Amino acid sequence: GERLLATVGAPPIQAHSQMLLQVNWPQPPRTRADHLLLTGHTEPGAILHLQSPQQKTSSKASVDGSFSVQIFLNEGQNRILLQAEGLAGGQASAEQLLERDTTAPSISIQIGER
């Protein structure tokens, strides 16, 4: 969060600390689904910007700082970037590669002598 430092007779000075951005990335980072719900926690009221190969969108964290954002995935590797901007100007970002794999596994059976 933000701290306000004050000295008697002096104007307040803003001390920016690292803004919290906790993202609950799917584990393992691989799925067959074409979309996922990404959840996490940040500063209450922070603006979240999501960027992926299929979308760019923004949303707002709730009053308790929780958020959920739906991500649409392409086949293969998807670089997901989530950026948060706090009301007092703090910023944080998180990035993850998520893979969508809809290819069925191949199975080979050999019949014959041992």
ABEGO torsion letter per residue (X at the ends): XBBBBBBBGBBBBBBBBBBBBBBBBBOBABBABABBBBBEBBBBGBBBBBBBAABBBBBBBBAAGBBBBBBBBBBEBBBBBBBBBBAAGBBBBBBBBBBBBABBBBBBBBBEBX
